[in-house]
Amino acid sequence: MPFLHTATEKIYYEVHSPVFTDKTETIVMVHSVITDHTLFDSITAELTQHYCVIQYDLRETGNSASATGEISFEAHIEDLFHLLHTLHIKKCYLVGVGFGGQIAVKFAARYEFLIEGLILLSLPFYSDSTLQKIKRCYNEESKNQIPVDKIFKLGKLESLEPTNIQQVIERLKKMDPGVYFRFLKLSITDNLFQELTSISLPVLTLSGQHDFLFSSQYLISKTMFLKNYSHMTIPNAHSLFLVKEKTTLLKEIAVDFIKSNKTQPSSLRNDSMKILKN
């Protein structure tokens, strides 16, 4: 298996592309907390018809391992930077889901010269009421056990397809509770607005209609006036498994996003009225 080795980390990654040249667009997938790189398998199979696609496991998840146990945003950003550097990727699009979207935004704010654009699914933009609900799941007594039932109830995940439900359960069973709660605490104490404001890249956010945890209405209300920003709500879809539930649709959206970024005049990319019309 391919690994990126640093002094303290071993990051698992996969590169998928039928033909990879310097002119091939590259898409890097960043998964959420309770999934791993396999979350993207179905959409990767679709996208490799057009692009080079890179999937990897965040440190302390999936096949990746860490000698330090550090899971700060700074550490995740540097892991991704080293991965792109090792693979000689000069420019890429980032696709992030949930916590992976937070990493993508922060990476783009730091290394904008490496990024063409961002596609962010179920971006964690927390309202006060959502934060309170999450914090009720996070307490000292639960640190030794991941509250699977509470996670399903909070995210309204009971209505997922049975195969997806089983994948979530199996993933949570394998995950170290200490790692899970450190990821969660890091996610809920973060505010993305300043980084999003600083980014001049094209940004597309996607939410599922049944995404009750990260409300699309709240996300839109906070970000609608940002430059180069647009949002789509996908009908009859959930948050975590958008890429599995709507694979073909999301593939078409990603292809159109990349094509429009290449063909759209720069004068229009900064047109806030165009964004409002969208």
One Martini backbone bead per residue (centre of mass of N, CA, C, O) as a GRO file, in nm:
protein
  278
    1MET     BB    1   0.098   0.034   0.020
    2PRO     BB    2   0.065   0.371   0.001
    3PHE     BB    3   0.296   0.601   0.164
    4LEU     BB    4   0.341   0.878   0.372
    5HIS     BB    5   0.654   0.978   0.505
    6THR     BB    6   0.753   1.087   0.814
    7ALA     BB    7   0.887   1.126   1.116
    8THR     BB    8   0.569   1.054   1.250
    9GLU     BB    9   0.416   0.972   0.980
   10LYS     BB   10   0.144   0.763   0.818
   11ILE     BB   11   0.007   0.818   0.497
   12TYR     BB   12  -0.260   0.720   0.327
   13TYR     BB   13  -0.280   0.659  -0.039
   14GLU     BB   14  -0.448   0.739  -0.359
   15VAL     BB   15  -0.410   0.700  -0.721
   16HIS     BB   16  -0.643   0.808  -0.984
   17SER     BB   17  -0.568   0.730  -1.332
   18PRO     BB   18  -0.549   0.662  -1.664
   19VAL     BB   19  -0.423   0.962  -1.729
   20PHE     BB   20  -0.117   1.125  -1.623
   21THR     BB   21  -0.057   1.465  -1.655
   22ASP     BB   22   0.023   1.799  -1.643
   23LYS     BB   23  -0.285   1.854  -1.771
   24THR     BB   24  -0.420   1.714  -1.545
   25GLU     BB   25  -0.663   1.729  -1.340
   26THR     BB   26  -0.682   1.767  -0.980
   27ILE     BB   27  -0.834   1.567  -0.714
   28VAL     BB   28  -0.886   1.615  -0.363
   29MET     BB   29  -0.984   1.403  -0.097
   30VAL     BB   30  -1.170   1.487   0.212
   31HIS     BB   31  -1.270   1.345   0.487
   32SER     BB   32  -1.443   1.255   0.753
   33VAL     BB   33  -1.448   1.143   1.071
   34ILE     BB   34  -1.652   0.868   1.024
   35THR     BB   35  -1.443   0.814   0.795
   36ASP     BB   36  -1.276   0.742   0.487
   37HIS     BB   37  -1.148   0.710   0.173
   38THR     BB   38  -1.394   0.517   0.082
   39LEU     BB   39  -1.620   0.729   0.047
   40PHE     BB   40  -1.503   0.792  -0.271
   41ASP     BB   41  -1.513   0.546  -0.464
   42SER     BB   42  -1.756   0.605  -0.655
   43ILE     BB   43  -1.666   0.893  -0.759
   44THR     BB   44  -1.387   0.817  -0.859
   45ALA     BB   45  -1.479   0.629  -1.088
   46GLU     BB   46  -1.608   0.872  -1.242
   47LEU     BB   47  -1.368   1.096  -1.248
   48THR     BB   48  -1.136   0.926  -1.401
   49GLN     BB   49  -1.238   1.007  -1.689
   50HIS     BB   50  -1.102   1.317  -1.637
   51TYR     BB   51  -0.926   1.269  -1.367
   52CYS     BB   52  -0.720   1.311  -1.105
   53VAL     BB   53  -0.743   1.108  -0.803
   54ILE     BB   54  -0.714   1.177  -0.449
   55GLN     BB   55  -0.682   0.962  -0.172
   56TYR     BB   56  -0.703   0.990   0.197
   57ASP     BB   57  -0.589   0.944   0.527
   58LEU     BB   58  -0.619   1.066   0.806
   59ARG     BB   59  -0.487   1.104   1.080
   60GLU     BB   60  -0.602   0.841   1.281
   61THR     BB   61  -0.711   0.699   1.013
   62GLY     BB   62  -0.750   0.413   0.894
   63ASN     BB   63  -0.421   0.355   0.756
   64SER     BB   64  -0.324   0.564   0.935
   65ALA     BB   65  -0.037   0.696   1.128
   66SER     BB   66   0.070   0.807   1.467
   67ALA     BB   67   0.323   0.899   1.697
   68THR     BB   68   0.184   1.166   1.836
   69GLY     BB   69  -0.144   1.229   1.803
   70GLU     BB   70  -0.179   1.473   1.627
   71ILE     BB   71  -0.499   1.679   1.533
   72SER     BB   72  -0.451   1.938   1.418
   73PHE     BB   73  -0.488   2.161   1.171
   74GLU     BB   74  -0.190   2.199   1.123
   75ALA     BB   75  -0.130   1.899   1.073
   76HIS     BB   76  -0.326   1.853   0.834
   77ILE     BB   77  -0.207   2.065   0.647
   78GLU     BB   78   0.081   1.942   0.631
   79ASP     BB   79   0.005   1.671   0.518
   80LEU     BB   80  -0.114   1.781   0.251
   81PHE     BB   81   0.136   1.927   0.156
   82HIS     BB   82   0.325   1.676   0.144
   83LEU     BB   83   0.156   1.520  -0.058
   84LEU     BB   84   0.172   1.720  -0.295
   85HIS     BB   85   0.480   1.733  -0.304
   86THR     BB   86   0.539   1.429  -0.349
   87LEU     BB   87   0.336   1.428  -0.619
   88HIS     BB   88   0.372   1.696  -0.784
   89ILE     BB   89   0.142   1.909  -0.709
   90LYS     BB   90   0.058   2.232  -0.828
   91LYS     BB   91  -0.258   2.175  -0.877
   92CYS     BB   92  -0.594   2.183  -0.719
   93TYR     BB   93  -0.881   2.025  -0.610
   94LEU     BB   94  -1.105   2.045  -0.333
   95VAL     BB   95  -1.272   1.780  -0.151
   96GLY     BB   96  -1.498   1.827   0.126
   97VAL     BB   97  -1.614   1.652   0.426
   98GLY     BB   98  -1.684   1.824   0.670
   99PHE     BB   99  -1.397   1.819   0.827
  100GLY     BB  100  -1.262   1.825   0.544
  101GLY     BB  101  -1.366   2.113   0.482
  102GLN     BB  102  -1.204   2.258   0.697
  103ILE     BB  103  -0.929   2.182   0.586
  104ALA     BB  104  -0.964   2.303   0.302
  105VAL     BB  105  -1.000   2.597   0.387
  106LYS     BB  106  -0.733   2.627   0.548
  107PHE     BB  107  -0.545   2.548   0.319
  108ALA     BB  108  -0.632   2.771   0.116
  109ALA     BB  109  -0.554   3.010   0.303
  110ARG     BB  110  -0.245   2.923   0.302
  111TYR     BB  111  -0.240   2.766  -0.014
  112GLU     BB  112  -0.368   2.911  -0.275
  113PHE     BB  113  -0.152   2.844  -0.508
  114LEU     BB  114  -0.257   2.521  -0.507
  115ILE     BB  115  -0.555   2.623  -0.575
  116GLU     BB  116  -0.855   2.627  -0.776
  117GLY     BB  117  -1.081   2.488  -0.581
  118LEU     BB  118  -1.396   2.440  -0.393
  119ILE     BB  119  -1.565   2.143  -0.257
  120LEU     BB  120  -1.832   2.151  -0.009
  121LEU     BB  121  -1.957   1.911   0.215
  122SER     BB  122  -2.110   1.967   0.486
  123LEU     BB  123  -2.035   2.229   0.626
  124PRO     BB  124  -1.922   2.335   0.942
  125PHE     BB  125  -2.186   2.545   1.038
  126TYR     BB  126  -2.255   2.669   1.353
  127SER     BB  127  -2.507   2.695   1.541
  128ASP     BB  128  -2.608   2.737   1.857
  129SER     BB  129  -2.806   2.495   1.862
  130THR     BB  130  -2.609   2.284   1.748
  131LEU     BB  131  -2.392   2.306   1.964
  132GLN     BB  132  -2.569   2.215   2.200
  133LYS     BB  133  -2.630   1.934   2.090
  134ILE     BB  134  -2.337   1.836   2.074
  135LYS     BB  135  -2.249   1.890   2.374
  136ARG     BB  136  -2.447   1.674   2.490
  137CYS     BB  137  -2.255   1.440   2.364
  138TYR     BB  138  -2.020   1.597   2.520
  139ASN     BB  139  -1.863   1.422   2.783
  140GLU     BB  140  -1.686   1.280   3.030
  141GLU     BB  141  -1.842   0.998   3.031
  142SER     BB  142  -1.801   0.952   2.697
  143LYS     BB  143  -1.485   0.913   2.634
  144ASN     BB  144  -1.493   0.576   2.640
  145GLN     BB  145  -1.753   0.622   2.440
  146ILE     BB  146  -1.923   0.610   2.155
  147PRO     BB  147  -2.233   0.773   2.078
  148VAL     BB  148  -2.412   0.625   1.850
  149ASP     BB  149  -2.709   0.696   1.907
  150LYS     BB  150  -2.666   1.007   1.918
  151ILE     BB  151  -2.557   1.041   1.633
  152PHE     BB  152  -2.808   0.939   1.485
  153LYS     BB  153  -3.009   1.139   1.610
  154LEU     BB  154  -2.868   1.409   1.540
  155GLY     BB  155  -2.835   1.328   1.213
  156LYS     BB  156  -3.069   1.154   1.105
  157LEU     BB  157  -2.954   0.842   1.015
  158GLU     BB  158  -3.190   0.626   1.006
  159SER     BB  159  -3.263   0.692   0.682
  160LEU     BB  160  -3.056   0.536   0.575
  161GLU     BB  161  -2.903   0.314   0.421
  162PRO     BB  162  -2.818   0.014   0.547
  163THR     BB  163  -2.523   0.012   0.440
  164ASN     BB  164  -2.447   0.291   0.561
  165ILE     BB  165  -2.509   0.230   0.854
  166GLN     BB  166  -2.306  -0.002   0.884
  167GLN     BB  167  -2.055   0.168   0.821
  168VAL     BB  168  -2.077   0.357   1.061
  169ILE     BB  169  -2.071   0.147   1.284
  170GLU     BB  170  -1.799   0.012   1.210
  171ARG     BB  171  -1.629   0.268   1.229
  172LEU     BB  172  -1.694   0.338   1.530
  173LYS     BB  173  -1.586   0.069   1.651
  174LYS     BB  174  -1.279   0.123   1.546
  175MET     BB  175  -1.271   0.384   1.693
  176ASP     BB  176  -1.114   0.591   1.893
  177PRO     BB  177  -1.259   0.777   2.131
  178GLY     BB  178  -1.036   0.988   2.173
  179VAL     BB  179  -1.018   1.070   1.876
  180TYR     BB  180  -1.307   1.152   1.825
  181PHE     BB  181  -1.324   1.383   2.047
  182ARG     BB  182  -1.092   1.551   1.928
  183PHE     BB  183  -1.225   1.608   1.661
  184LEU     BB  184  -1.484   1.734   1.768
  185LYS     BB  185  -1.360   1.965   1.933
  186LEU     BB  186  -1.214   2.096   1.696
  187SER     BB  187  -1.467   2.153   1.521
  188ILE     BB  188  -1.652   2.324   1.741
  189THR     BB  189  -1.401   2.550   1.787
  190ASP     BB  190  -1.449   2.651   1.497
  191ASN     BB  191  -1.396   2.933   1.256
  192LEU     BB  192  -1.442   2.990   0.901
  193PHE     BB  193  -1.502   3.281   0.808
  194GLN     BB  194  -1.223   3.414   0.776
  195GLU     BB  195  -1.114   3.219   0.561
  196LEU     BB  196  -1.336   3.254   0.349
  197THR     BB  197  -1.290   3.563   0.314
  198SER     BB  198  -0.979   3.529   0.209
  199ILE     BB  199  -1.086   3.378  -0.035
  200SER     BB  200  -1.060   3.391  -0.410
  201LEU     BB  201  -1.180   3.135  -0.472
  202PRO     BB  202  -1.373   2.902  -0.586
  203VAL     BB  203  -1.692   2.823  -0.417
  204LEU     BB  204  -1.864   2.511  -0.334
  205THR     BB  205  -2.164   2.430  -0.173
  206LEU     BB  206  -2.307   2.128  -0.019
  207SER     BB  207  -2.639   2.003   0.052
  208GLY     BB  208  -2.868   1.823   0.213
  209GLN     BB  209  -3.197   1.819   0.268
  210HIS     BB  210  -3.137   1.610   0.532
  211ASP     BB  211  -2.954   1.827   0.678
  212PHE     BB  212  -2.978   1.884   1.026
  213LEU     BB  213  -2.696   1.979   1.130
  214PHE     BB  214  -2.623   2.141   0.847
  215SER     BB  215  -2.770   2.408   0.758
  216SER     BB  216  -2.829   2.564   0.460
  217GLN     BB  217  -2.956   2.828   0.560
  218TYR     BB  218  -2.727   2.910   0.750
  219LEU     BB  219  -2.496   2.904   0.549
  220ILE     BB  220  -2.610   3.115   0.352
  221SER     BB  221  -2.644   3.353   0.556
  222LYS     BB  222  -2.317   3.364   0.608
  223THR     BB  223  -2.209   3.344   0.269
  224MET     BB  224  -2.358   3.499   0.024
  225PHE     BB  225  -2.134   3.759   0.011
  226LEU     BB  226  -1.918   3.602  -0.097
  227LYS     BB  227  -1.673   3.563  -0.302
  228ASN     BB  228  -1.706   3.304  -0.527
  229TYR     BB  229  -1.990   3.204  -0.415
  230SER     BB  230  -2.176   2.887  -0.387
  231HIS     BB  231  -2.500   2.704  -0.370
  232MET     BB  232  -2.627   2.360  -0.304
  233THR     BB  233  -2.930   2.173  -0.281
  234ILE     BB  234  -2.992   1.832  -0.236
  235PRO     BB  235  -3.228   1.629  -0.306
  236ASN     BB  236  -3.281   1.362  -0.122
  237ALA     BB  237  -3.041   1.411   0.105
  238HIS     BB  238  -2.767   1.380   0.292
  239SER     BB  239  -2.467   1.441   0.432
  240LEU     BB  240  -2.242   1.211   0.453
  241PHE     BB  241  -2.369   1.048   0.168
  242LEU     BB  242  -2.368   1.210  -0.099
  243VAL     BB  243  -2.150   1.048  -0.271
  244LYS     BB  244  -2.345   0.787  -0.270
  245GLU     BB  245  -2.639   0.889  -0.338
  246LYS     BB  246  -2.511   1.122  -0.570
  247THR     BB  247  -2.283   1.049  -0.775
  248THR     BB  248  -2.360   1.148  -1.062
  249LEU     BB  249  -2.439   1.435  -0.985
  250LEU     BB  250  -2.166   1.518  -0.853
  251LYS     BB  251  -1.995   1.472  -1.098
  252GLU     BB  252  -2.134   1.688  -1.274
  253ILE     BB  253  -2.082   1.925  -1.085
  254ALA     BB  254  -1.772   1.907  -1.083
  255VAL     BB  255  -1.727   1.937  -1.385
  256ASP     BB  256  -1.873   2.210  -1.417
  257PHE     BB  257  -1.701   2.368  -1.214
  258ILE     BB  258  -1.430   2.333  -1.364
  259LYS     BB  259  -1.515   2.443  -1.639
  260SER     BB  260  -1.611   2.727  -1.540
  261ASN     BB  261  -1.333   2.808  -1.424
  262LYS     BB  262  -1.192   2.806  -1.713
  263THR     BB  263  -1.417   2.997  -1.881
  264GLN     BB  264  -1.450   3.219  -1.679
  265PRO     BB  265  -1.432   3.532  -1.638
  266SER     BB  266  -1.286   3.720  -1.393
  267SER     BB  267  -1.508   3.944  -1.381
  268LEU     BB  268  -1.737   3.732  -1.294
  269ARG     BB  269  -1.619   3.597  -1.034
  270ASN     BB  270  -1.668   3.895  -0.873
  271ASP     BB  271  -1.982   3.888  -0.907
  272SER     BB  272  -2.223   3.926  -0.673
  273MET     BB  273  -2.484   3.921  -0.846
  274LYS     BB  274  -2.436   3.644  -0.970
  275ILE     BB  275  -2.449   3.490  -0.706
  276LEU     BB  276  -2.737   3.572  -0.629
  277LYS     BB  277  -2.871   3.446  -0.876
  278ASN     BB  278  -2.764   3.153  -0.808
   0.00000   0.00000   0.00000
